[in-house]
Amino acid sequence: MPVQPALFISHGSPMIALERDGAVMAWQQLAQRLDRPTAIVIVSAHWETATPQITAAAQLPTIHDFGGFPEALYLLQYPAQGAPELAAQIAERLIAAGFAAQLNAQRGLDHGAWIPLRAMFPAANIPILQLSLQPQQGPEYHYRVGRALAPLREQNILLIGSGAITHNLQDWMLAARGNASALDYVPEFQQWIYTMLRTGNIEALLNYRSVSNYGRRAHPSEEHLLPLFVALGGAGINADVVREYDSIADGALGMDVYRFE
């Protein structure tokens, strides 16, 4: 049985679903190199709960959780199938690891999940489970969530974290309106993350807000970087780190894609 990697994907603006973007092409090329997974567990920046929840419906609705975009974006669907039995097993695994996990039979896939999945696995024929974030708990907690999920990879289950390497919306709006080149801190923070990952400096990564020069500016709130820690925890100690793609969208959004195995 194949052992799946853990992935981190920067999903960018919802408009990426309508564009032939370089990041989308990188997602697609990465998916084509993977062994077909039995199931996919994805953690998105756009589902926040007090304690971990796992989608448990047999069919997962496509959630258009954004406003002010072209009508064509709201017409897109990703008819994903769920995996209720696997969801229950994952909840049990998290509970055994000390997390108060719950099943959610109503929740579908938000855009941080279905947009990359639609590009990577367009046939929608692989069971999907989405796991929620707890932003108030911080990086170390989410790294431990990933550690609890790590054995799933040996069951041919793909673990994906979907967020952004940098995500300061105020900077993004200013840069986008001015058609500005990349803000200086964005590539610096991208490189800092890459260096810490490549050198295995987990402690520095978990404390990025205090030890990096621009951690707080890159992430005024943490929800878009926390999926990276889930993926990193899921990869295990001494995992190989491959940066599959890096770019900057609209001057402010780091679009890096990582594979850990």
N, C-alpha and C positions, 0 to 999 in steps of 0.2 A: 504494500500500500504506500503511495507517495506521501512524503512529509511536505506539507505546504509551508511556504514562507509566511512571514507577517509583513504587511505592507502599510505604508503611510502615504496618503494622497492629499495634496492641496487642491481643494475642489473649486476655488475661485468664485466668481460671480455666477448666478444662475444662467446668465446669457451664454455661458460656455456650452450649454446643451444645444444651442442653435448654431454654433460656430465650428469650423474646422480648425480648431486651435492646436498649437503645438503640444500643449499639455494633454489634450484629448488623444492625440495621436500616440503620445508616450504611454498613456493608460492602455490603449488598444494593443500596442506592441508588447507591452509587459504581459497583458492577459494571454496573448497568443503563445507566449513562451512557457506559461504555467501548465502543469498537469491539470486536467479537469478536476476541480474539487467536488467532493461529495456534498458540501454545503459551505455557505459563507456567513461569517459573523462580522458585522460592520458596526463600528462606533462612530457616530457623526457628531459634529459640534452643535447640531441643531435639535438635539433632544436632551433636555436637562430635567432631572428628577431628584428628589431628596435622597432616594436609595436606588440601587440598580434595578432597572426593569428590562425585560426581554420580550420582544414581540412574540406572541403565541398564537396568532391567527393562521388559518390554513392558507388564506390569500391576503396579501398585504396591499392596501390601497396606496396609490401614488398621492403624496401630500404636496400641494403647491404652496409652500409656506413662505411666500414672498409677495410683494406688491409692486405695482407700477411698471411692469414689464410688458412686452408685446403679447398679444393674444396667442400667438403661435406657441409660446412657452407654456401656457396653461393647457394647451391641447395635448401636450406630450404625456404619454402614459408609460409606465413600466409594470406590466402585469406579473409581479413577482409572487411566487409561491412561498409560503412559510414552511415551518417544520415544528409543529407543536410538541412532538415528543422530544425532539432534540432541545427545544427551548426549556422544557422541564428538567432535562438532564443538566443543562448549563446552569440553571437556577440552583439546582442541588449542589453543583460543583462550587458555585460562588458562596452559597450558604456554608458549606463545609470549610471554606477558606475564611469565614468570618464576616461575610457581606450579607446584608439583609435584602436579598434579591427577591423580586416578585415577577410574576408573569403578567403580561398586558395583552389581552385578546382583542383589543380595539385599535391599537396603534398601527399605522402603516409606515411607509418609508418617507422621510423628509428629503429635501433636495440634496442635502449633503451625502445622502446614501444613494438615492435612485439615479442621480445624474451621472456619477462615475460608473455605477453598476450598469446602467443602460448602455454606456459606451464600451465597457469592457466585456460584458456578457449580454449582448443584445437579444439573444434568443429567450432570455428570462426563463430558462429551464433548469436552473440550479436553486435549490431551496435557500432562502435568505432569512437571517435573523438579525435584528438590530438591537443593540444594547445601548442604554442611556448613559449619559454622563452625570457626574455630581460635582459641578465646578467649585462648590464651596470646599471641597476636600483636597484639591490641589494635586500636583504631579506625583508625589510619592504614593498616594492612595491609588491613582490610576495605573501606576507602574505595577502595584500589587494586584490590581484587577487583571492586568495582562499576564502576570505570573500565574494566576489561578487558571487562566484560559490556555496557557501554553501547551498543555498536553493534547488539546484539540487538534493541533497541527499534525500530530502523529496519526490522527484518525482521518487524514486527508481533508481537513476543514481549514479553509482560508480565513485568516484574520486580517481585517482591514480597519485602519484608523483613517478617518476623513476629516480634515480640518484645513489648516494653513500654517505655513512656516512663519509668516508675518501677517497680522490682521489688525491694523489700526484703521478703523473706518473713517475717522476724521481726516487722517493723512491721505487715505485713498480718495476721498471726495475732493480734497484740495488738489491732489496730483492729477486726477482724472479731468477735472474742470480746466486745469491749466495746461493739459497735455504735457506735463513735466516729465523729465527723465527720472530715473529711479532716485528716490531719496537716499542719501548717503548711508543711513543706518541700515537700510534693507539688505543690500548685499553683504554688509559687515556681519549682520546677525545671521544671515544664511550661512556664511562661511564659518562663523562660530559654532553653529549647530552641527555642521558637517564635520568640523575638526573634533568636537567633543564625541560625536558618534563614532568616528573612525578610530579615535584613541581609546574608546571604551570608558570615557570619564562620566559614568552614570551619576556620580555625586554632583558634579558641576551642572549637568543637565537638569537634575531634579531641583537644583537651587538657581536656575537660570535667571530668575528675577533679581537676584542680589549679586551674582558673580559675573554676569555678562554686562557689557556696556549698555546694551539697548533692549534688554529683556522686557522691561516695563513699557517702553514706548512701542515695541513690536507687538505687545499683547497687553493693552490696557485692561482687558479681561481675559481669562485664561482658556475659555472654552474651545478655541480653535487650535490650541497647541496640545491640549490634554489627550486627544486621540493618538498623538505621537507616542506618549508614554504608555498607553495601552499596547500599541504595536511593539514598542521596545521591550516591554515586560513579556509580551507573548513570544518574542524571539528567543529569550533566554540569555544566559550569561555567555559572553564571548561569541556572540553571533557575528557572522559576516555582514558587513554593511555596504550596500551598493546604492549610490545616488543615481537613480534612473533618469532623472530630469531635473533641471533647475532653470527657472526664468523668473521674471518679475512682470506682473500684469498691472497696467495702469499706474506704474511708478511706485506702487506701494505694497502689492500683494505678492509675497514669496510663494511660488508655485511648485516647490520641490516635491519630488516623489522618491520615496525610499523603499528598498526591499531589504528585509532582514532574514537571514537563514543560517 
